[in-house]
Amino acid sequence: MHKYELIFILQADLDEAALDAAVENIETLIKNNQGEIAKTDRWGKRKLAYPIRKMNEGYYVLVEFDYEPEAVAALKRTMGFNEHILRYSVIRID
Amino acid sequence: MTENRPTDRGDRSNRDDRRERGGSRNRRFVSRPKFCQFCSDKKLVIDYKNVELLSRLVNETGKIRPRRQTGTCAKHQREVATAIKNARHIALLPFEGDYWADNN
């Protein structure tokens, strides 16, 4: 197990419920793969430094968690399939 | 600490060379930070999420500022570079220029 930090940017034009659902979706995904979430920090709406998919704003979410290195690739792949996620980044922090 | 010597490798831009040929009396000294801010302040952590800190380490075109300007030591400059690149990827820092200065 290693400590990871996941940041992802959701479309800011989604409504509260859809945002919550998307965040929970990622959280359960991590938990289902024997991951342990240390904290979830929602930064909320933020202006992007440059437009992504012609969108100027994004909803930033930061998740710190423990995870098996082998499972990270699969997590990234699933995130890539989610069309509401503009960008994500998984960084090892230990 | 090599990075504190006034004749640091990075110092010599072409302009400086020309000036040197003209004689040392013409040479102007540009004051630069003498200490690496990350070495002297251990509490200052290089983190790609710290936009406020990193934005001071890039110039207005979005490029990473060289060590000779910021005084950062080689070790920490490497960390800074990685942090800036990570921050760019998640749109916390621009890749080039300030997008919002030109559009809107």
N, CA and C atoms of all chains as a GROMACS GRO file, in nm:
protein
  594
    1MET      N    1   0.084  -0.121   0.000
    1MET     CA    2   0.000   0.000   0.000
    1MET      C    3   0.087   0.125   0.000
    2HIS      N    4   0.049   0.217  -0.081
    2HIS     CA    5   0.119   0.346  -0.083
    2HIS      C    6   0.017   0.458  -0.075
    3LYS      N    7   0.067   0.572  -0.032
    3LYS     CA    8  -0.021   0.688  -0.023
    3LYS      C    9  -0.029   0.756  -0.159
    4TYR      N   10  -0.150   0.785  -0.200
    4TYR     CA   11  -0.169   0.854  -0.327
    4TYR      C   12  -0.256   0.976  -0.306
    5GLU      N   13  -0.244   1.063  -0.402
    5GLU     CA   14  -0.325   1.184  -0.400
    5GLU      C   15  -0.391   1.193  -0.537
    6LEU      N   16  -0.520   1.204  -0.535
    6LEU     CA   17  -0.593   1.210  -0.662
    6LEU      C   18  -0.663   1.346  -0.671
    7ILE      N   19  -0.637   1.415  -0.778
    7ILE     CA   20  -0.711   1.538  -0.804
    7ILE      C   21  -0.789   1.517  -0.932
    8PHE      N   22  -0.916   1.546  -0.929
    8PHE     CA   23  -0.987   1.544  -1.056
    8PHE      C   24  -1.076   1.667  -1.071
    9ILE      N   25  -1.099   1.704  -1.193
    9ILE     CA   26  -1.178   1.823  -1.224
    9ILE      C   27  -1.307   1.778  -1.290
   10LEU      N   28  -1.418   1.811  -1.226
   10LEU     CA   29  -1.548   1.778  -1.282
   10LEU      C   30  -1.602   1.901  -1.355
   11GLN      N   31  -1.690   1.874  -1.450
   11GLN     CA   32  -1.757   1.985  -1.518
   11GLN      C   33  -1.829   2.070  -1.414
   12ALA      N   34  -1.808   2.201  -1.419
   12ALA     CA   35  -1.867   2.287  -1.317
   12ALA      C   36  -2.016   2.311  -1.343
   13ASP      N   37  -2.062   2.280  -1.462
   13ASP     CA   38  -2.203   2.309  -1.493
   13ASP      C   39  -2.298   2.197  -1.450
   14LEU      N   40  -2.245   2.094  -1.384
   14LEU     CA   41  -2.333   1.990  -1.331
   14LEU      C   42  -2.404   2.042  -1.206
   15ASP      N   43  -2.521   1.986  -1.175
   15ASP     CA   44  -2.589   2.030  -1.053
   15ASP      C   45  -2.535   1.955  -0.931
   16GLU      N   46  -2.570   2.005  -0.812
   16GLU     CA   47  -2.520   1.950  -0.686
   16GLU      C   48  -2.525   1.797  -0.683
   17ALA      N   49  -2.645   1.744  -0.716
   17ALA     CA   50  -2.667   1.600  -0.705
   17ALA      C   51  -2.571   1.523  -0.795
   18ALA      N   52  -2.553   1.572  -0.915
   18ALA     CA   53  -2.466   1.503  -1.010
   18ALA      C   54  -2.321   1.508  -0.964
   19LEU      N   55  -2.282   1.622  -0.906
   19LEU     CA   56  -2.146   1.635  -0.852
   19LEU      C   57  -2.124   1.535  -0.739
   20ASP      N   58  -2.221   1.534  -0.644
   20ASP     CA   59  -2.212   1.442  -0.530
   20ASP      C   60  -2.201   1.298  -0.580
   21ALA      N   61  -2.285   1.265  -0.676
   21ALA     CA   62  -2.286   1.128  -0.728
   21ALA      C   63  -2.151   1.094  -0.789
   22ALA      N   64  -2.094   1.188  -0.865
   22ALA     CA   65  -1.966   1.162  -0.931
   22ALA      C   66  -1.855   1.141  -0.828
   23VAL      N   67  -1.855   1.224  -0.723
   23VAL     CA   68  -1.752   1.212  -0.620
   23VAL      C   69  -1.767   1.079  -0.547
   24GLU      N   70  -1.891   1.046  -0.512
   24GLU     CA   71  -1.916   0.920  -0.441
   24GLU      C   72  -1.877   0.800  -0.525
   25ASN      N   73  -1.907   0.813  -0.653
   25ASN     CA   74  -1.873   0.707  -0.748
   25ASN      C   75  -1.724   0.675  -0.743
   26ILE      N   76  -1.642   0.781  -0.744
   26ILE     CA   77  -1.496   0.762  -0.738
   26ILE      C   78  -1.457   0.703  -0.604
   27GLU      N   79  -1.519   0.754  -0.496
   27GLU     CA   80  -1.485   0.705  -0.362
   27GLU      C   81  -1.513   0.556  -0.348
   28THR      N   82  -1.631   0.514  -0.394
   28THR     CA   83  -1.664   0.372  -0.383
   28THR      C   84  -1.571   0.288  -0.470
   29LEU      N   85  -1.536   0.344  -0.583
   29LEU     CA   86  -1.443   0.273  -0.673
   29LEU      C   87  -1.312   0.244  -0.602
   30ILE      N   88  -1.263   0.345  -0.530
   30ILE     CA   89  -1.138   0.328  -0.456
   30ILE      C   90  -1.156   0.224  -0.345
   31LYS      N   91  -1.266   0.238  -0.271
   31LYS     CA   92  -1.290   0.147  -0.159
   31LYS      C   93  -1.306   0.004  -0.206
   32ASN      N   94  -1.373  -0.015  -0.321
   32ASN     CA   95  -1.395  -0.151  -0.371
   32ASN      C   96  -1.266  -0.219  -0.412
   33ASN      N   97  -1.161  -0.143  -0.432
   33ASN     CA   98  -1.033  -0.203  -0.467
   33ASN      C   99  -0.936  -0.200  -0.349
   34GLN      N  100  -0.991  -0.224  -0.229
   34GLN     CA  101  -0.911  -0.231  -0.107
   34GLN      C  102  -0.835  -0.101  -0.078
   35GLY      N  103  -0.887   0.009  -0.129
   35GLY     CA  104  -0.825   0.137  -0.098
   35GLY      C  105  -0.883   0.195   0.030
   36GLU      N  106  -0.802   0.276   0.098
   36GLU     CA  107  -0.852   0.342   0.219
   36GLU      C  108  -0.842   0.492   0.200
   37ILE      N  109  -0.956   0.557   0.206
   37ILE     CA  110  -0.957   0.701   0.184
   37ILE      C  111  -0.921   0.774   0.313
   38ALA      N  112  -0.817   0.857   0.306
   38ALA     CA  113  -0.776   0.932   0.424
   38ALA      C  114  -0.859   1.060   0.436
   39LYS      N  115  -0.877   1.128   0.324
   39LYS     CA  116  -0.964   1.245   0.328
   39LYS      C  117  -1.008   1.284   0.188
   40THR      N  118  -1.124   1.345   0.182
   40THR     CA  119  -1.173   1.399   0.056
   40THR      C  120  -1.194   1.548   0.075
   41ASP      N  121  -1.132   1.624  -0.008
   41ASP     CA  122  -1.140   1.769   0.005
   41ASP      C  123  -1.198   1.826  -0.123
   42ARG      N  124  -1.314   1.887  -0.110
   42ARG     CA  125  -1.375   1.949  -0.229
   42ARG      C  126  -1.336   2.095  -0.234
   43TRP      N  127  -1.260   2.129  -0.332
   43TRP     CA  128  -1.220   2.270  -0.345
   43TRP      C  129  -1.334   2.353  -0.401
   44GLY      N  130  -1.422   2.286  -0.470
   44GLY     CA  131  -1.534   2.357  -0.530
   44GLY      C  132  -1.497   2.417  -0.664
   45LYS      N  133  -1.582   2.510  -0.708
   45LYS     CA  134  -1.563   2.571  -0.839
   45LYS      C  135  -1.440   2.659  -0.841
   46ARG      N  136  -1.368   2.650  -0.949
   46ARG     CA  137  -1.243   2.723  -0.960
   46ARG      C  138  -1.222   2.754  -1.106
   47LYS      N  139  -1.165   2.867  -1.130
   47LYS     CA  140  -1.135   2.902  -1.269
   47LYS      C  141  -1.014   2.820  -1.315
   48LEU      N  142  -1.023   2.766  -1.434
   48LEU     CA  143  -0.911   2.689  -1.487
   48LEU      C  144  -0.805   2.785  -1.542
   49ALA      N  145  -0.678   2.743  -1.537
   49ALA     CA  146  -0.571   2.829  -1.587
   49ALA      C  147  -0.578   2.844  -1.739
   50TYR      N  148  -0.641   2.746  -1.801
   50TYR     CA  149  -0.664   2.751  -1.945
   50TYR      C  150  -0.787   2.668  -1.973
   51PRO      N  151  -0.861   2.699  -2.080
   51PRO     CA  152  -0.984   2.623  -2.103
   51PRO      C  153  -0.957   2.477  -2.137
   52ILE      N  154  -1.040   2.389  -2.082
   52ILE     CA  155  -1.035   2.248  -2.116
   52ILE      C  156  -1.170   2.212  -2.175
   53ARG      N  157  -1.170   2.152  -2.291
   53ARG     CA  158  -1.294   2.121  -2.364
   53ARG      C  159  -1.387   2.243  -2.368
   54LYS      N  160  -1.330   2.356  -2.394
   54LYS     CA  161  -1.402   2.483  -2.408
   54LYS      C  162  -1.473   2.525  -2.280
   55MET      N  163  -1.431   2.467  -2.167
   55MET     CA  164  -1.491   2.509  -2.041
   55MET      C  165  -1.391   2.589  -1.960
   56ASN      N  166  -1.439   2.696  -1.898
   56ASN     CA  167  -1.348   2.787  -1.828
   56ASN      C  168  -1.341   2.761  -1.679
   57GLU      N  169  -1.439   2.684  -1.630
   57GLU     CA  170  -1.444   2.657  -1.487
   57GLU      C  171  -1.446   2.507  -1.462
   58GLY      N  172  -1.397   2.471  -1.346
   58GLY     CA  173  -1.401   2.330  -1.311
   58GLY      C  174  -1.429   2.313  -1.163
   59TYR      N  175  -1.480   2.194  -1.128
   59TYR     CA  176  -1.508   2.164  -0.988
   59TYR      C  177  -1.398   2.070  -0.942
   60TYR      N  178  -1.310   2.121  -0.855
   60TYR     CA  179  -1.192   2.045  -0.814
   60TYR      C  180  -1.222   1.958  -0.693
   61VAL      N  181  -1.178   1.834  -0.698
   61VAL     CA  182  -1.190   1.745  -0.582
   61VAL      C  183  -1.054   1.678  -0.559
   62LEU      N  184  -1.013   1.681  -0.433
   62LEU     CA  185  -0.886   1.618  -0.395
   62LEU      C  186  -0.914   1.500  -0.304
   63VAL      N  187  -0.861   1.384  -0.337
   63VAL     CA  188  -0.879   1.266  -0.252
   63VAL      C  189  -0.742   1.211  -0.214
   64GLU      N  190  -0.720   1.195  -0.084
   64GLU     CA  191  -0.598   1.128  -0.038
   64GLU      C  192  -0.636   0.988   0.004
   65PHE      N  193  -0.558   0.890  -0.040
   65PHE     CA  194  -0.596   0.752  -0.009
   65PHE      C  195  -0.475   0.660  -0.015
   66ASP      N  196  -0.490   0.544   0.049
   66ASP     CA  197  -0.390   0.437   0.042
   66ASP      C  198  -0.437   0.338  -0.063
   67TYR      N  199  -0.344   0.293  -0.144
   67TYR     CA  200  -0.386   0.208  -0.255
   67TYR      C  201  -0.274   0.114  -0.295
   68GLU      N  202  -0.314   0.003  -0.356
   68GLU     CA  203  -0.213  -0.089  -0.410
   68GLU      C  204  -0.165  -0.034  -0.544
   69PRO      N  205  -0.035  -0.030  -0.563
   69PRO     CA  206   0.018   0.026  -0.687
   69PRO      C  207  -0.037  -0.041  -0.813
   70GLU      N  208  -0.062  -0.172  -0.805
   70GLU     CA  209  -0.109  -0.244  -0.924
   70GLU      C  210  -0.247  -0.196  -0.967
   71ALA      N  211  -0.323  -0.143  -0.870
   71ALA     CA  212  -0.461  -0.109  -0.899
   71ALA      C  213  -0.475   0.032  -0.957
   72VAL      N  214  -0.366   0.108  -0.952
   72VAL     CA  215  -0.375   0.248  -0.994
   72VAL      C  216  -0.408   0.261  -1.142
   73ALA      N  217  -0.347   0.176  -1.224
   73ALA     CA  218  -0.370   0.183  -1.368
   73ALA      C  219  -0.517   0.166  -1.401
   74ALA      N  220  -0.581   0.070  -1.332
   74ALA     CA  221  -0.722   0.045  -1.355
   74ALA      C  222  -0.806   0.165  -1.313
   75LEU      N  223  -0.766   0.227  -1.201
   75LEU     CA  224  -0.839   0.345  -1.153
   75LEU      C  225  -0.832   0.457  -1.257
   76LYS      N  226  -0.713   0.480  -1.309
   76LYS     CA  227  -0.695   0.584  -1.410
   76LYS      C  228  -0.780   0.556  -1.532
   77ARG      N  229  -0.784   0.429  -1.569
   77ARG     CA  230  -0.859   0.392  -1.689
   77ARG      C  231  -1.007   0.423  -1.672
   78THR      N  232  -1.059   0.388  -1.554
   78THR     CA  233  -1.201   0.412  -1.529
   78THR      C  234  -1.231   0.562  -1.528
   79MET      N  235  -1.139   0.638  -1.472
   79MET     CA  236  -1.158   0.783  -1.469
   79MET      C  237  -1.164   0.839  -1.611
   80GLY      N  238  -1.083   0.779  -1.696
   80GLY     CA  239  -1.080   0.825  -1.835
   80GLY      C  240  -1.213   0.804  -1.905
   81PHE      N  241  -1.288   0.702  -1.863
   81PHE     CA  242  -1.416   0.673  -1.926
   81PHE      C  243  -1.525   0.770  -1.884
   82ASN      N  244  -1.506   0.833  -1.767
   82ASN     CA  245  -1.609   0.924  -1.716
   82ASN      C  246  -1.604   1.056  -1.791
   83GLU      N  247  -1.709   1.083  -1.865
   83GLU     CA  248  -1.704   1.202  -1.951
   83GLU      C  249  -1.721   1.333  -1.874
   84HIS      N  250  -1.762   1.325  -1.748
   84HIS     CA  251  -1.776   1.447  -1.668
   84HIS      C  252  -1.644   1.492  -1.608
   85ILE      N  253  -1.546   1.403  -1.612
   85ILE     CA  254  -1.415   1.439  -1.557
   85ILE      C  255  -1.330   1.501  -1.667
   86LEU      N  256  -1.297   1.629  -1.646
   86LEU     CA  257  -1.218   1.700  -1.746
   86LEU      C  258  -1.072   1.659  -1.739
   87ARG      N  259  -1.020   1.646  -1.620
   87ARG     CA  260  -0.880   1.612  -1.599
   87ARG      C  261  -0.866   1.539  -1.468
   88TYR      N  262  -0.770   1.452  -1.458
   88TYR     CA  263  -0.741   1.390  -1.329
   88TYR      C  264  -0.592   1.370  -1.320
   89SER      N  265  -0.545   1.354  -1.199
   89SER     CA  266  -0.404   1.324  -1.182
   89SER      C  267  -0.386   1.244  -1.053
   90VAL      N  268  -0.315   1.136  -1.062
   90VAL     CA  269  -0.287   1.052  -0.945
   90VAL      C  270  -0.138   1.065  -0.916
   91ILE      N  271  -0.105   1.110  -0.798
   91ILE     CA  272   0.035   1.132  -0.763
   91ILE      C  273   0.066   1.061  -0.633
   92ARG      N  274   0.177   0.988  -0.633
   92ARG     CA  275   0.218   0.918  -0.511
   92ARG      C  276   0.284   1.017  -0.418
   93ILE      N  277   0.244   1.016  -0.289
   93ILE     CA  278   0.296   1.119  -0.200
   93ILE      C  279   0.377   1.062  -0.084
   94ASP      N  280   0.419   0.936  -0.092
   94ASP     CA  281   0.505   0.890   0.018
   94ASP      C  282   0.644   0.853  -0.032
   95MET      N  283   2.873   2.616  -0.045
   95MET     CA  284   2.752   2.615  -0.127
   95MET      C  285   2.779   2.684  -0.260
   96THR      N  286   2.787   2.603  -0.363
   96THR     CA  287   2.829   2.659  -0.491
   96THR      C  288   2.730   2.761  -0.545
   97GLU      N  289   2.600   2.742  -0.513
   97GLU     CA  290   2.502   2.830  -0.578
   97GLU      C  291   2.510   2.975  -0.530
   98ASN      N  292   2.590   2.996  -0.423
   98ASN     CA  293   2.598   3.132  -0.372
   98ASN      C  294   2.714   3.212  -0.429
   99ARG      N  295   2.802   3.144  -0.501
   99ARG     CA  296   2.914   3.219  -0.557
   99ARG      C  297   2.865   3.317  -0.663
  100PRO      N  298   2.923   3.435  -0.664
  100PRO     CA  299   2.877   3.533  -0.762
  100PRO      C  300   2.903   3.489  -0.906
  101THR      N  301   3.002   3.403  -0.928
  101THR     CA  302   3.029   3.358  -1.064
  101THR      C  303   2.964   3.224  -1.091
  102ASP      N  304   2.840   3.214  -1.051
  102ASP     CA  305   2.762   3.093  -1.074
  102ASP      C  306   2.754   3.064  -1.224
  103ARG      N  307   2.754   2.935  -1.259
  103ARG     CA  308   2.754   2.896  -1.400
  103ARG      C  309   2.644   2.968  -1.480
  104GLY      N  310   2.526   2.970  -1.422
  104GLY     CA  311   2.412   3.022  -1.497
  104GLY      C  312   2.418   3.172  -1.522
  105ASP      N  313   2.510   3.239  -1.457
  105ASP     CA  314   2.514   3.385  -1.466
  105ASP      C  315   2.532   3.439  -1.605
  106ARG      N  316   2.611   3.363  -1.682
  106ARG     CA  317   2.670   3.428  -1.798
  106ARG      C  318   2.580   3.421  -1.919
  107SER      N  319   2.493   3.516  -1.934
  107SER     CA  320   2.417   3.525  -2.057
  107SER      C  321   2.509   3.588  -2.160
  108ASN      N  322   2.464   3.590  -2.286
  108ASN     CA  323   2.547   3.651  -2.391
  108ASN      C  324   2.577   3.796  -2.360
  109ARG      N  325   2.478   3.860  -2.304
  109ARG     CA  326   2.492   4.002  -2.276
  109ARG      C  327   2.607   4.025  -2.178
  110ASP      N  328   2.614   3.938  -2.079
  110ASP     CA  329   2.721   3.952  -1.980
  110ASP      C  330   2.858   3.933  -2.045
  111ASP      N  331   2.865   3.838  -2.141
  111ASP     CA  332   2.992   3.813  -2.208
  111ASP      C  333   3.039   3.938  -2.279
  112ARG      N  334   2.946   4.001  -2.348
  112ARG     CA  335   2.982   4.120  -2.423
  112ARG      C  336   3.034   4.226  -2.327
  113ARG      N  337   2.967   4.235  -2.216
  113ARG     CA  338   3.006   4.337  -2.121
  113ARG      C  339   3.146   4.311  -2.066
  114GLU      N  340   3.174   4.180  -2.049
  114GLU     CA  341   3.305   4.147  -1.994
  114GLU      C  342   3.416   4.187  -2.089
  115ARG      N  343   3.391   4.167  -2.218
  115ARG     CA  344   3.493   4.205  -2.315
  115ARG      C  345   3.521   4.354  -2.308
  116GLY      N  346   3.417   4.430  -2.281
  116GLY     CA  347   3.434   4.575  -2.271
  116GLY      C  348   3.515   4.616  -2.149
  117GLY      N  349   3.546   4.524  -2.064
  117GLY     CA  350   3.625   4.558  -1.946
  117GLY      C  351   3.542   4.547  -1.822
  118SER      N  352   3.603   4.509  -1.713
  118SER     CA  353   3.528   4.480  -1.593
  118SER      C  354   3.466   4.606  -1.534
  119ARG      N  355   3.517   4.723  -1.571
  119ARG     CA  356   3.461   4.846  -1.512
  119ARG      C  357   3.316   4.866  -1.554
  120ASN      N  358   3.282   4.808  -1.671
  120ASN     CA  359   3.144   4.825  -1.719
  120ASN      C  360   3.048   4.726  -1.658
  121ARG      N  361   3.105   4.626  -1.593
  121ARG     CA  362   3.019   4.518  -1.547
  121ARG      C  363   2.928   4.566  -1.433
  122ARG      N  364   2.801   4.546  -1.454
  122ARG     CA  365   2.706   4.583  -1.349
  122ARG      C  366   2.666   4.458  -1.274
  123PHE      N  367   2.650   4.470  -1.145
  123PHE     CA  368   2.610   4.353  -1.067
  123PHE      C  369   2.460   4.356  -1.046
  124VAL      N  370   2.399   4.247  -1.084
  124VAL     CA  371   2.256   4.235  -1.060
  124VAL      C  372   2.237   4.163  -0.927
  125SER      N  373   2.170   4.226  -0.836
  125SER     CA  374   2.152   4.161  -0.708
  125SER      C  375   2.055   4.044  -0.723
  126ARG      N  376   2.088   3.935  -0.659
  126ARG     CA  377   2.001   3.819  -0.668
  126ARG      C  378   1.991   3.756  -0.530
  127PRO      N  379   1.885   3.681  -0.509
  127PRO     CA  380   1.871   3.618  -0.378
  127PRO      C  381   1.990   3.529  -0.349
  128LYS      N  382   2.042   3.536  -0.228
  128LYS     CA  383   2.166   3.463  -0.198
  128LYS      C  384   2.137   3.325  -0.143
  129PHE      N  385   2.017   3.306  -0.092
  129PHE     CA  386   1.988   3.177  -0.029
  129PHE      C  387   1.868   3.112  -0.095
  130CYS      N  388   1.874   2.983  -0.095
  130CYS     CA  389   1.759   2.907  -0.143
  130CYS      C  390   1.648   2.921  -0.039
  131GLN      N  391   1.533   2.970  -0.082
  131GLN     CA  392   1.425   2.994   0.015
  131GLN      C  393   1.374   2.864   0.076
  132PHE      N  394   1.390   2.752   0.004
  132PHE     CA  395   1.339   2.625   0.056
  132PHE      C  396   1.437   2.562   0.154
  133CYS      N  397   1.567   2.595   0.138
  133CYS     CA  398   1.666   2.545   0.234
  133CYS      C  399   1.658   2.624   0.363
  134SER      N  400   1.640   2.755   0.352
  134SER     CA  401   1.642   2.836   0.472
  134SER      C  402   1.512   2.826   0.550
  135ASP      N  403   1.402   2.796   0.481
  135ASP     CA  404   1.274   2.784   0.550
  135ASP      C  405   1.220   2.642   0.530
  136LYS      N  406   1.241   2.559   0.630
  136LYS     CA  407   1.203   2.418   0.616
  136LYS      C  408   1.051   2.400   0.613
  137LYS      N  409   0.982   2.502   0.663
  137LYS     CA  410   0.836   2.488   0.667
  137LYS      C  411   0.774   2.510   0.529
  138LEU      N  412   0.852   2.570   0.440
  138LEU     CA  413   0.803   2.599   0.306
  138LEU      C  414   0.815   2.472   0.222
  139VAL      N  415   0.702   2.405   0.200
  139VAL     CA  416   0.705   2.279   0.126
  139VAL      C  417   0.668   2.306  -0.019
  140ILE      N  418   0.740   2.241  -0.108
  140ILE     CA  419   0.709   2.255  -0.249
  140ILE      C  420   0.594   2.160  -0.282
  141ASP      N  421   0.480   2.216  -0.314
  141ASP     CA  422   0.362   2.136  -0.339
  141ASP      C  423   0.296   2.188  -0.466
  142TYR      N  424   0.257   2.094  -0.553
  142TYR     CA  425   0.199   2.138  -0.680
  142TYR      C  426   0.062   2.204  -0.661
  143LYS      N  427   0.004   2.189  -0.540
  143LYS     CA  428  -0.126   2.250  -0.516
  143LYS      C  429  -0.114   2.394  -0.467
  144ASN      N  430   0.006   2.433  -0.429
  144ASN     CA  431   0.027   2.568  -0.376
  144ASN      C  432   0.050   2.666  -0.491
  145VAL      N  433  -0.061   2.714  -0.546
  145VAL     CA  434  -0.054   2.797  -0.666
  145VAL      C  435   0.015   2.930  -0.636
  146GLU      N  436  -0.012   2.981  -0.518
  146GLU     CA  437   0.042   3.112  -0.482
  146GLU      C  438   0.195   3.110  -0.484
  147LEU      N  439   0.251   3.003  -0.429
  147LEU     CA  440   0.397   2.989  -0.425
  147LEU      C  441   0.453   2.967  -0.566
  148LEU      N  442   0.391   2.875  -0.639
  148LEU     CA  443   0.445   2.838  -0.770
  148LEU      C  444   0.434   2.952  -0.871
  149SER      N  445   0.330   3.033  -0.856
  149SER     CA  446   0.314   3.142  -0.953
  149SER      C  447   0.426   3.244  -0.940
  150ARG      N  448   0.493   3.245  -0.824
  150ARG     CA  449   0.609   3.334  -0.810
  150ARG      C  450   0.731   3.275  -0.879
  151LEU      N  451   0.726   3.146  -0.909
  151LEU     CA  452   0.842   3.079  -0.968
  151LEU      C  453   0.828   3.061  -1.119
  152VAL      N  454   0.724   3.118  -1.177
  152VAL     CA  455   0.713   3.121  -1.322
  152VAL      C  456   0.705   3.267  -1.366
  153ASN      N  457   0.751   3.294  -1.486
  153ASN     CA  458   0.743   3.433  -1.533
  153ASN      C  459   0.608   3.458  -1.599
  154GLU      N  460   0.590   3.577  -1.655
  154GLU     CA  461   0.456   3.611  -1.705
  154GLU      C  462   0.417   3.532  -1.829
  155THR      N  463   0.515   3.471  -1.896
  155THR     CA  464   0.480   3.386  -2.009
  155THR      C  465   0.453   3.242  -1.965
  156GLY      N  466   0.467   3.217  -1.835
  156GLY     CA  467   0.437   3.084  -1.784
  156GLY      C  468   0.558   2.992  -1.777
  157LYS      N  469   0.674   3.044  -1.815
  157LYS     CA  470   0.795   2.960  -1.809
  157LYS      C  471   0.847   2.951  -1.666
  158ILE      N  472   0.915   2.841  -1.638
  158ILE     CA  473   0.978   2.824  -1.508
  158ILE      C  474   1.096   2.919  -1.498
  159ARG      N  475   1.100   2.999  -1.392
  159ARG     CA  476   1.210   3.095  -1.378
  159ARG      C  477   1.339   3.023  -1.339
  160PRO      N  478   1.451   3.067  -1.398
  160PRO     CA  479   1.578   2.999  -1.371
  160PRO      C  480   1.626   3.020  -1.229
  161ARG      N  481   1.715   2.935  -1.187
  161ARG     CA  482   1.771   2.941  -1.053
  161ARG      C  483   1.840   3.074  -1.026
  162ARG      N  484   1.903   3.127  -1.132
  162ARG     CA  485   1.979   3.250  -1.110
  162ARG      C  486   1.886   3.366  -1.075
  163GLN      N  487   1.759   3.352  -1.106
  163GLN     CA  488   1.666   3.460  -1.071
  163GLN      C  489   1.603   3.437  -0.935
  164THR      N  490   1.574   3.312  -0.905
  164THR     CA  491   1.498   3.286  -0.782
  164THR      C  492   1.588   3.248  -0.665
  165GLY      N  493   1.714   3.209  -0.694
  165GLY     CA  494   1.805   3.171  -0.587
  165GLY      C  495   1.785   3.030  -0.536
  166THR      N  496   1.693   2.956  -0.597
  166THR     CA  497   1.666   2.820  -0.553
  166THR      C  498   1.788   2.730  -0.579
  167CYS      N  499   1.818   2.639  -0.487
  167CYS     CA  500   1.931   2.549  -0.507
  167CYS      C  501   1.891   2.439  -0.605
  168ALA      N  502   1.992   2.368  -0.656
  168ALA     CA  503   1.968   2.269  -0.762
  168ALA      C  504   1.868   2.164  -0.718
  169LYS      N  505   1.884   2.117  -0.595
  169LYS     CA  506   1.796   2.011  -0.545
  169LYS      C  507   1.650   2.056  -0.545
  170HIS      N  508   1.629   2.176  -0.491
  170HIS     CA  509   1.491   2.223  -0.480
  170HIS      C  510   1.437   2.269  -0.615
  171GLN      N  511   1.525   2.315  -0.702
  171GLN     CA  512   1.478   2.356  -0.834
  171GLN      C  513   1.417   2.237  -0.909
  172ARG      N  514   1.477   2.120  -0.889
  172ARG     CA  515   1.422   2.000  -0.954
  172ARG      C  516   1.282   1.972  -0.903
  173GLU      N  517   1.265   1.988  -0.770
  173GLU     CA  518   1.132   1.965  -0.714
  173GLU      C  519   1.032   2.068  -0.763
  174VAL      N  520   1.081   2.193  -0.771
  174VAL     CA  521   0.995   2.301  -0.819
  174VAL      C  522   0.948   2.272  -0.961
  175ALA      N  523   1.042   2.227  -1.045
  175ALA     CA  524   1.008   2.201  -1.185
  175ALA      C  525   0.900   2.094  -1.195
  176THR      N  526   0.914   1.987  -1.119
  176THR     CA  527   0.814   1.881  -1.121
  176THR      C  528   0.679   1.933  -1.073
  177ALA      N  529   0.683   2.012  -0.964
  177ALA     CA  530   0.559   2.064  -0.908
  177ALA      C  531   0.487   2.152  -1.009
  178ILE      N  532   0.562   2.236  -1.079
  178ILE     CA  533   0.501   2.325  -1.177
  178ILE      C  534   0.439   2.245  -1.290
  179LYS      N  535   0.509   2.141  -1.333
  179LYS     CA  536   0.456   2.058  -1.442
  179LYS      C  537   0.328   1.987  -1.399
  180ASN      N  538   0.326   1.939  -1.274
  180ASN     CA  539   0.204   1.875  -1.224
  180ASN      C  540   0.090   1.975  -1.218
  181ALA      N  541   0.123   2.096  -1.171
  181ALA     CA  542   0.020   2.199  -1.158
  181ALA      C  543  -0.036   2.239  -1.293
  182ARG      N  544   0.048   2.239  -1.394
  182ARG     CA  545   0.001   2.274  -1.528
  182ARG      C  546  -0.099   2.171  -1.578
  183HIS      N  547  -0.071   2.046  -1.550
  183HIS     CA  548  -0.157   1.941  -1.602
  183HIS      C  549  -0.299   1.952  -1.550
  184ILE      N  550  -0.315   1.991  -1.423
  184ILE     CA  551  -0.450   2.001  -1.370
  184ILE      C  552  -0.501   2.145  -1.372
  185ALA      N  553  -0.446   2.222  -1.464
  185ALA     CA  554  -0.496   2.358  -1.494
  185ALA      C  555  -0.492   2.451  -1.374
  186LEU      N  556  -0.392   2.433  -1.287
  186LEU     CA  557  -0.375   2.530  -1.180
  186LEU      C  558  -0.279   2.640  -1.225
  187LEU      N  559  -0.191   2.604  -1.318
  187LEU     CA  560  -0.099   2.702  -1.377
  187LEU      C  561  -0.112   2.692  -1.528
  188PRO      N  562  -0.091   2.804  -1.597
  188PRO     CA  563  -0.099   2.798  -1.743
  188PRO      C  564   0.025   2.736  -1.805
  189PHE      N  565   0.010   2.675  -1.923
  189PHE     CA  566   0.127   2.625  -1.995
  189PHE      C  567   0.201   2.743  -2.057
  190GLU      N  568   0.125   2.834  -2.111
  190GLU     CA  569   0.190   2.953  -2.165
  190GLU      C  570   0.102   3.076  -2.143
  191GLY      N  571   0.165   3.183  -2.098
  191GLY     CA  572   0.096   3.308  -2.080
  191GLY      C  573  -0.017   3.300  -1.979
  192ASP      N  574  -0.081   3.410  -1.958
  192ASP     CA  575  -0.201   3.412  -1.876
  192ASP      C  576  -0.320   3.419  -1.969
  193TYR      N  577  -0.391   3.308  -1.980
  193TYR     CA  578  -0.499   3.301  -2.077
  193TYR      C  579  -0.603   3.409  -2.054
  194TRP      N  580  -0.633   3.436  -1.928
  194TRP     CA  581  -0.742   3.527  -1.895
  194TRP      C  582  -0.704   3.673  -1.917
  195ALA      N  583  -0.574   3.700  -1.928
  195ALA     CA  584  -0.532   3.838  -1.953
  195ALA      C  585  -0.567   3.880  -2.096
  196ASP      N  586  -0.565   3.783  -2.189
  196ASP     CA  587  -0.588   3.818  -2.329
  196ASP      C  588  -0.732   3.797  -2.371
  197ASN      N  589  -0.798   3.694  -2.316
  197ASN     CA  590  -0.937   3.666  -2.351
  197ASN      C  591  -1.025   3.706  -2.232
  198ASN      N  592  -1.122   3.783  -2.254
  198ASN     CA  593  -1.210   3.850  -2.155
  198ASN      C  594  -1.151   3.985  -2.122
   0.00000   0.00000   0.00000
